[in-house]
């Protein structure tokens, strides 16, 4: 396989990955569904929903902890989803030792 063809394939793969990252949506919850976060493949928060029952000025720290937990879980899920997509794409190249 010539190097130019490999470089072109790598560029096309990178473009597809960027598009897939932008289109990916991963949802995670915390506090038994009291906080829901949706992130894209770039780990940008797309939406945040807080159940009104979770809002109490006496429990602000608990709400903050739930938001952080939901965001962290969403980031983990986005990483897993992108890794799964990437391994599928890399396996298609047939490069020895890759995935």
Phi and psi in degrees as a GROMACS rama.xvg file:
@    title "Ramachandran Plot"
@    xaxis  label "Phi"
@    yaxis  label "Psi"
@TYPE xy
-82.4001  156.998  UNK-2
-66.4167  -35.201  UNK-3
-64.4169  -41.2978  UNK-4
-65.0334  -40.677  UNK-5
-64.5813  -40.8826  UNK-6
-64.9588  -40.4395  UNK-7
-64.5822  -42.5984  UNK-8
-63.0554  -41.2185  UNK-9
-63.8959  -40.6555  UNK-10
-65.6667  -43.5872  UNK-11
-62.7717  -39.5876  UNK-12
-64.7584  -42.0425  UNK-13
-62.8006  -41.625  UNK-14
-63.0079  -42.2786  UNK-15
-63.7773  -41.2513  UNK-16
-63.0708  -42.0772  UNK-17
-61.9767  -41.078  UNK-18
-66.6162  -43.7925  UNK-19
-64.0952  -38.2963  UNK-20
-63.0506  -40.0201  UNK-21
-69.0572  -33.3848  UNK-22
-85.8511  -23.284  UNK-23
-63.1089  137.243  UNK-24
-130.624  126.796  UNK-25
-125.002  133.743  UNK-26
-112.008  139.471  UNK-27
-140.108  151.477  UNK-28
-128.325  163.955  UNK-29
-147.106  160.779  UNK-30
63.7107  37.2167  UNK-31
65.3201  31.6183  UNK-32
93.2442  4.91412  UNK-33
-69.3228  -29.7015  UNK-34
-126.767  129.646  UNK-35
-126.927  131.134  UNK-36
-124.377  139.669  UNK-37
-120.707  127.481  UNK-38
-123.57  159.132  UNK-39
-97.0591  -176.702  UNK-40
-66.981  -16.9727  UNK-41
-88.0835  2.69474  UNK-42
67.7806  25.9828  UNK-43
-87.5195  132.148  UNK-44
-69.4477  122.764  UNK-45
-94.8288  -33.4507  UNK-46
-157.664  155.956  UNK-47
-140.533  123.519  UNK-48
-120.578  130.868  UNK-49
-120.644  123.859  UNK-50
-63.4543  130.195  UNK-51
-54.4837  -27.8218  UNK-52
-70.1982  -16.3956  UNK-53
-82.9706  -10.0428  UNK-54
-92.7986  113.616  UNK-55
-150.542  129.416  UNK-56
-65.3096  -16.542  UNK-57
-82.1732  -18.3311  UNK-58
-121.455  35.4413  UNK-59
-59.2048  -41.5788  UNK-60
-62.8258  -38.8208  UNK-61
-64.9305  -43.2308  UNK-62
-62.1655  -43.3851  UNK-63
-60.4014  -43.4862  UNK-64
-61.9185  -40.0553  UNK-65
-65.4897  -39.6905  UNK-66
-63.8544  -47.1802  UNK-67
-61.0469  -43.7044  UNK-68
-62.5679  -42.4296  UNK-69
-65.7139  -41.5533  UNK-70
-65.6034  -44.6619  UNK-71
-61.8619  -40.6992  UNK-72
-66.3529  -39.9027  UNK-73
-63.7376  -40.898  UNK-74
-62.5575  -42.4363  UNK-75
-61.6251  -44.6679  UNK-76
-65.2429  -37.6107  UNK-77
-64.179  -42.8643  UNK-78
-58.9178  -45.7418  UNK-79
-63.3771  -43.1613  UNK-80
-65.1178  -42.7031  UNK-81
-69.3009  -37.4005  UNK-82
-63.6985  -40.1561  UNK-83
-64.455  -43.3936  UNK-84
-65.1959  -40.9153  UNK-85
-66.327  -41.5058  UNK-86
-65.5541  -34.0479  UNK-87
-65.549  -40.3921  UNK-88
-70.1081  -42.977  UNK-89
-68.1108  -35.2182  UNK-90
-63.9256  -28.6537  UNK-91
-70.5393  -18.0982  UNK-92
-78.3638  -22.4279  UNK-93
73.4554  28.1598  UNK-94
-82.0004  128.779  UNK-95
-63.6704  138.121  UNK-96
82.7435  -0.205971  UNK-97
-99.4282  116.33  UNK-98
